[in-house]
């Protein structure tokens, strides 16, 4: 029971203001996704007990325009993995599997880096914005998501900018809950000028 409601309200206001100030100065950062990115981030993919962890090579997840980004992914069960890059305008690209690594399978507990050491492919974004990297895994590799070949003369497969349709296609192709486990998570990075 709160005996001093005005004091409690002041404490809450101070906490919210402190978090907002911390976000502005970079102590706490909340990247705001565009509607197109939010559609992919909100896609309901998790089914079963498998987990997936995704990360980038910089603790602050901030990069200069054009700076290479290295991503890492690990799953709790052997699975097939895809990593999508979704730009602010919704432009969606499958960056794994890719030209250097066309196979999507990964063993449980193994850390996969994209690009891997010595790979000729590079992941970079040339314009300042918040970028969403969506990590998706399934214990079944039948989905087009894990088999999509790179576009001609490219290291990656471009899916276009219609993220609502892309999200619907992903969910349908994964056949979520039909004898297979699926998992997804995402990471945001901030590209500066």
QUIVEN-V392949 format. One record per residue. RES is the residue in one letter. D_FIRST is the distance of its C-alpha to the first C-alpha in Angstrom with 2 decimals. Layout:
# QUIVEN-V392949
[[RES/D_FIRST] [RES/D_FIRST]]
This chain:
# QUIVEN-V392949
[[X/0.00] [X/3.82] [X/6.29] [X/9.22] [X/9.62] [X/13.33] [X/13.05] [X/11.05] [X/13.74] [X/16.43] [X/15.55] [X/15.83] [X/19.03] [X/20.42] [X/19.98] [X/21.69] [X/24.37] [X/24.93] [X/25.44] [X/27.79] [X/29.73] [X/29.96] [X/31.34] [X/33.88] [X/35.21] [X/35.28] [X/32.69] [X/30.74] [X/32.99] [X/32.37] [X/35.72] [X/35.85] [X/38.10] [X/40.50] [X/40.37] [X/43.34] [X/41.66] [X/38.35] [X/40.35] [X/41.55] [X/38.20] [X/36.51] [X/39.31] [X/38.09] [X/40.23] [X/38.26] [X/39.46] [X/39.62] [X/38.62] [X/40.70] [X/38.99] [X/40.46] [X/39.79] [X/41.30] [X/41.64] [X/43.92] [X/45.83] [X/43.96] [X/40.48] [X/39.70] [X/41.33] [X/43.19] [X/46.94] [X/49.73] [X/51.65] [X/54.17] [X/52.70] [X/52.89] [X/49.69] [X/49.59] [X/47.19] [X/46.28] [X/45.15] [X/44.51] [X/43.89] [X/42.77] [X/45.68] [X/49.19] [X/49.12] [X/50.64] [X/48.93] [X/49.21] [X/47.78] [X/47.66] [X/47.63] [X/46.29] [X/47.11] [X/45.32] [X/47.95] [X/47.42] [X/50.58] [X/49.96] [X/52.06] [X/52.22] [X/52.53] [X/52.58] [X/54.82] [X/57.33] [X/61.00] [X/60.71] [X/58.66] [X/59.40] [X/57.88] [X/54.17] [X/53.60] [X/51.53] [X/51.01] [X/47.63] [X/46.24] [X/49.00] [X/48.09] [X/50.11] [X/50.63] [X/51.85] [X/54.30] [X/55.45] [X/57.52] [X/60.90] [X/60.04] [X/61.98] [X/59.09] [X/56.54] [X/53.14] [X/52.64] [X/51.52] [X/53.69] [X/51.49] [X/48.17] [X/45.28] [X/42.38] [X/43.85] [X/42.22] [X/43.59] [X/42.77] [X/43.47] [X/44.37] [X/45.53] [X/46.96] [X/48.57] [X/51.32] [X/53.56] [X/55.09] [X/53.17] [X/55.17] [X/52.36] [X/53.69] [X/57.35] [X/57.51] [X/60.37] [X/60.31] [X/62.00] [X/65.65] [X/66.08] [X/62.36] [X/60.20] [X/57.42] [X/57.03] [X/55.90] [X/53.94] [X/53.88] [X/51.13] [X/50.08] [X/46.82] [X/45.78] [X/49.06] [X/48.83] [X/45.35] [X/46.64] [X/49.76] [X/47.83] [X/45.61] [X/48.72] [X/50.82] [X/48.27] [X/48.21] [X/44.59] [X/43.83] [X/47.50] [X/48.20] [X/47.16] [X/44.08] [X/43.06] [X/40.64] [X/39.99] [X/38.16] [X/38.84] [X/39.08] [X/39.49] [X/41.78] [X/42.45] [X/46.12] [X/46.92] [X/50.01]]
